[in-house]
């Protein structure tokens, strides 16, 4: 029986509670909110029990509050649509009220020492926003510790964000926020479809926002983010968090998803302060020239990025942004260990296909180190202008190896600031006017500390110009 979630699957005492038994009337204009509230209060007492929606359409104008001591396990039988109306209340994000209206407000402990391990499971449900156009809306808001979260086969249409789950809770170690706690102990997000509204957002993504998840599998989803803002986001800590192995956000797979972005100023997807990540076999589409990279990996470690296909935008950012001055400014070492292979991009529109590093400070504070990028294929179709695109843009990054990449018909191979230890070999580079652009900065002496290698590359239809890269060895 599906509604026995994860570690409770062996329990045989599961019971289904139908919302119809509590007064919900399908295919009517009767507000089902009070009936859903009553059903949750009955079914939510045990993680083995499930709230069931019989086939039909339900109007939900009254928001539901899930108390701290209750679980939320719900599924649809047959075709089930839950339509949210105009009377939903604003939810609270990041400790303050925002202009978002939510259907399910889920309460719980905000620390990882929770006497009540909350279980949330959703399956085979369709949610449609029928609220006023000016209202930003969300289906689920659960800023709390979650023992198990499972979302399968659900559809969300017309919301600003489908769901916000988990909460950042940190204690200070060697760096501020370095000991982020895991707030979603187990996560499965599979086979869902999200088509958002077209409202502008900033940090709130259009599909799901998961805070500090571990053992996470996000697979076979279709995410379409309209308007400004991220499409999908995992937040592993506060702005200054350094990922700690087996703590906070870790062991994440993002695979076989289709992501479409209509944004004009963000990466489509972002993961921050997380470790042990596999991103593979995804398809990404950018409909605007202003879209950034398909994936933004901010302060992450141990990443495998392979077999992804993108059209428009770029492929991946791997690094961090400046944390500012103070006692930590020269200790942050940013992102580490990035391996990308067998990725393809067609008609890139972002300024770079891979962005390594970020906005870190010069000195001990390095934006990242250890990246291997191989067997990337860059396709620019006839008549498409990619002259402003670079294959690599790097800033304060150590030890970058590029090999066996097939790069054609873009403006530049590499644009680099303050980087150390490029090893560029066995690449095929065709019709790329500028190989390397080194942006000089007064007082920079890194070139005396680590050399660069450029050898055994096949150059076709390019002058092979190298600007400001005097110590580059070419063979």
N, C-alpha and C positions, 0 to 999 in steps of 0.2 A: 504494500500500500504506500503510495507516494508520500502522503503527509506524515509518515514517520521520518523525521529529518535526521540524516546523518547518523550521529552516534546513538540516537534513540530508536534506530530501525529495528532492533531486535525485540522491542517491547510489543506485546501482543494486545494491549488493552486500548488501542486507538479507537476513537469515536468521531464520527462526522456530525457536525452541527449545521443544519441548513438555515440560511438566512431567511428562507420562506417561513420557517417555523417561528420566526421572531417578528413577522409582519412585513417583510420585504415583498413587494409586488412587482414581478418582472413585466416589461413591456407596458409601463404606465408612467404617468408623471407624478406619482407618489414619491415623496422624498424617502429614500431607503436608508439615509444616514442613521436615524435612531435604531432601526432594526439591525444594522451592521454593528452598531455600538453594543447592543444587547447580546448579539451572537459572539462578539469578541470576548465579552465579559464571562460568557459561559465556556467557550472553547479555549480561551487563552490561559486557563489555569494549569493546563498540562501540555508539555511539549509533544505529547503523543497525539493530541486531539487536533482536529482540523475544522475550520469554517468553510462551508461549501456554498457556492452560488449555482443554483440550477440554471439551465440555459435561458438566455433572455437578456434584455437590456434593463439596466437599473439607473435611476436618477439619484445622484447623491449631492444634496445641497448642504446638509449639515456635516461639518467635519467630525472625524472620529479621533478620540484620544485613547491611546493604548497606555495604561498605567505601567509603572515600573515593574510590578509583580506579575504582569501578564506577557505571554508570548503572542506572536502574530503569525498564524499558519493558515493560509487561505488558498483555495483553488477554484477553478471553474469547471463545471461539468457541461461539455458541449461548448457552443459559442456563447460567450458571456462578455457583455460590454457594460462597463461602469462609467456613466456620464456625470462629470462634475459640473456643478452650476455656479451661480454668482455669489453664494453666501459663505464661501470658504474664508478662513481667517489667516492673517499673516503668520508665517513661521519664523523661527529664530535661527539664524545662521551666524556662526562665529561670535556668539555671545550677545548679539544684538538683533533687534527686529529688522526685517527687510521687507520690501514690497513684494513678497512672494506669498501666494495663497496656497494652502496645503490641504490635502484630503485626509491623510493619516499622520497624525502627530504622535510619535512613539517616544515614550519617556523611559529612562533607565539610568543606571550608574554611569558616571563619567570617568571612572577610574578602572584599571584592569584588575582591581581587587573587588569583585562584585559578588555579593552573597546570592544574587539571583542571576544565573547565566541565561541571558535572553536568547531565544531562538526565533528567527524570522524566515519564513518560507512562503514563496508566491509562485503559483503555476497556472498557466492557461487562462490568463485574465487580460482583457483589453480595456484600457482607460482612454477616454476621449474628453478633452476639455471643451466645454460649451460656455465657459465664463466670458465676461466682458473682455474686449480686445485689449483694454489698457491694463488689465491685471496680469502680472507675472504669476505663474502658477507652478506648483509641484505636487506630485502624488504622495511621496513618502518623505518624512523627515525623522531620522532616528539618530540623534547625536548622543550616542551612548555606547557602552561596551556590549558587543554582540558575540555570543558563543558560536553561533552558526547562522550564516546568511545564504539563502538559496533562492535565486530568481530564474525561472525557466519558462520559456514559451509564452512570455507576456508581450503585450504591445502597448505603446504609449504614443498618443497623437495629440499634438497641439500644446504641449506643456513647455514652460521655460526650462524645467529640469524634471526628469523622471523621478529621481530619488537621491537623497543625501543620507549616507549611512556612516556611522562611526564618529569618533571624536579624537582630535589630537590631544594627547596627554603626555607631558614630558617631564623628566627631571634632569637637572643639569649635571653633566659629567665634565670631560675635558673641554668640551665646547658647549655653547648654549644649546639646549634642546637635543643633546647628543644621545640621550637615553630615552628615545620615544618608545612608548609601550604599545604592544599590539592591541588594537581595539576591535578588530574583527578577526576572530581566531580561525575561522574557516569560511571561505567564500566560493560559491559557484554562481556564475552569471552566464547562462547558456541559451542560445536560440531565441533571443529577444529582439524586437524591432522597436526603435525609437525614432519618431519624426517630430522634431521640436517645433515650437513657435518661432517667429522671426524677430523676437525682441533682443535688444542689445544686453549682453551681460559681460562680466569681467572674469572673475575667478570661479563662478558657478557654472559648471559644464551643462551642456544641453541634454546629455543622457544620464549618466550616473556619476556620483562623486563618492568615492570610497576612501575613508580615512583610516590609515594604519592597518591595512589588511595583511594577513599571512595565509599561506597555503591557499592562494587565490587562483582560480581558473576562470578566465573571461574568454569564452569561445563561441564561435558561430553566431555572433550577433550582427545586426544591421543597424548602424547608428548614423542618422542624418541630422547634423546640426545646422540650423538656419540662423541668420543674423550673426552678430558678433559674439565671441566667447569660445571657450573650449568645447569640444564635442564630448570628450570623456576625460576623467581625471582621477588619479590616485594620489592622495596627499599623505606622505609618510612622516610629517612632523612640521614644526614651525619653520620660519624662514631660515634659521641658522642651523638646523638639525644636520648632524652627520650620521649616516646610517651605520648602525651597529649590527654585526652578524647575529642572526637569530633573535633580534629585538625589533620592535616597531614594525615597519612594513617590509616583508620579505617573502621570497619564494612565490613569484607571480608568473603566470603564463597568460599571454594575450595573443590569441591565435585564431586563424580562420574567420576573422571578422571583416566586415565591409564597412568602411568609414567614409562618409561624405561630408565635406565642410563647405559651407557658404560664407565662412568668416573672412574678414579682410585684414585682421591684425593679430592673429594668434596662431600658434601651432594647433593642429586639430586635437591631438591627444597629449596628455601630460602625465608623467609619473615623477614624483619628487621624493627624495630622501629614502630610497628603497634599495634593496639588495637582492641578488639572485633572481634575475629577470630573464624570461625568454619571450621574445616578440617575433612571431614567425607566421608566414603564410596568410598575411592580411592583404586586403586590397583597399587602397585609399584614393579618393578623388577630391581635388580642389576645384571649385567652380569659379573662383575669383583669382586674379593675378596677385592680390595682396596676401593670400594665405601663406603661412609659414610652413614649417616642416610637419610631416605626418605625425612624428612622435618627438616630444620634448622630454628628455631624461635629465632632470635637474638634481644634481647631487646624488647620483645613483652609482651603484657598484656591482660589478660582476654581471654584465649584460651580454646576452646573445641575441643578435638582430639578423634574421635571415629569411630568405624566400618571400620577401615582401614586395608588392608591386604598387607603385604610385603613379598617378597621372596628375600633372600640375603640382604646384608647391615644391617642397623638397622632401627628403627622406627622414633625417634624424638630427636632432641637436643633443649633444652629450657634454655636459659641463655644469657650470653654476654661475650665479650672478654675484656681484660684489656684496659682501656682508657689511662693508663699512669699516670704520676704524675701531679703536679700542683694543682690549687685551687679547681678542681672538683673531685680529686682522691678519697676523702672520702665521697662524696655525692651521687655518682651513686648507685642506689639500684637495677638496673637490671630488669630482667623479673619477672612478678608477675601473680599469679592465673592461674595455668595450671591444667586442668582436662582431663585425658585420660581414656577411657573405651572401652571394647569390641574390642580391636585391636588384630590382629594375625600376627605373623611372622614365616616364615618357613625357616630353614637353615640359620640363621643369620651369616654374615661374618665380620661385623664391630666389633670393640673391645667392644662395648656396644649396647644394644637395646634402652635404654633411657639414654640420657646424660643431666644431670641437673646442671646448674651453668656455668662454663667456666673458664676463665683465669683472673678473677677479683683479686684485691688486698685484702689482709687480713686487717681487721679493719672495719671502717664504710662502706666501699665499698663492698656491697654484690652482688654476681652474680645473685641472685634471691630468691624468697620465695613463699611458698604456692603452693605445687603440690600434687595432688591426682591421683594415678595411680591404676586402678582396672580392674579386669577381663581380663587381658592380657593373651593370650595363646601363648606359645613358643613351636614350633614343630621342632624337629631335627630328620630328617629321618635316618634310619639305614645306617651305613657306613659313615655318614657325620661327620666331625670333627669340633665341636664348642667349643673346650676346651679353646680357648683364649678369649671367649666372656663372658662379664658380663651383667647381666640383667640391673643393674643401675650403672652408673658412675656419681658421684656427687662431686662438688667442690664449697665451699663457698655458700651453699644453706641452707635456713631455712625452717623448717616445711615440711617434706615429709611424706606422708602417702601412704603405699602400702598395698592393701588388695585384697583378693580373686583372686590373680593371679595364673596361672598354669604355672610353670617354670620347664623345664626338660632338662637334658642332655647338659648343658653348663658348663663353667668352674667356674663361680663365680656368686653369687647372687648380692652382692653389693661391690663396691670399692669406698671409700669415703675419701675426704680431707676436713677438717675444717667445716664440716656440723653440723647443730644444729637441734635437734628435729625430729629424725626418729621415726615413728610409724608404725611398721611392724606387721601385724596380719592377721590371717585366710588365709594364702597363702598355696598352695600345691607346695612343692619343692622336686623334684626327681632327683637323680643322679647328684647333684651339689656339687663338692668336697669341695668348700669353700663357707661358707655363707657370711661372711663379711671380707673385707680387709680394715683396717684403716691405711692409710698412715700417720705415725707420722711426725710432723714437730716440731723442737725445739722451745720452748717458747709458744706453742699452749695451751691455757687454756680453750677453749670453752666447754669442757666436764663438767666443773664445773658450767656452766651457764645454760645448758639445757640438759636434759637426753634423752635417747633413750629407746624405748620399742620394745620388740620382744616377741610376745606371741601368743598362739593358732594357730601356724603354723604347718602343717603336713609335717614332714621330712621323705622321703623314699629313701633308698639307698644312703645316704650321711652321712659322719662322723659328719657333723655339725660343722666343725672347725670354730673358730672365731679368726682371727689374729689381735692383737693389739687393741681390742675393749673391754677393761677391764670393762667398766662401762655399757656394754650392759646387760639388764635384760632379761633373757630367762625363759619362762615358758612352 
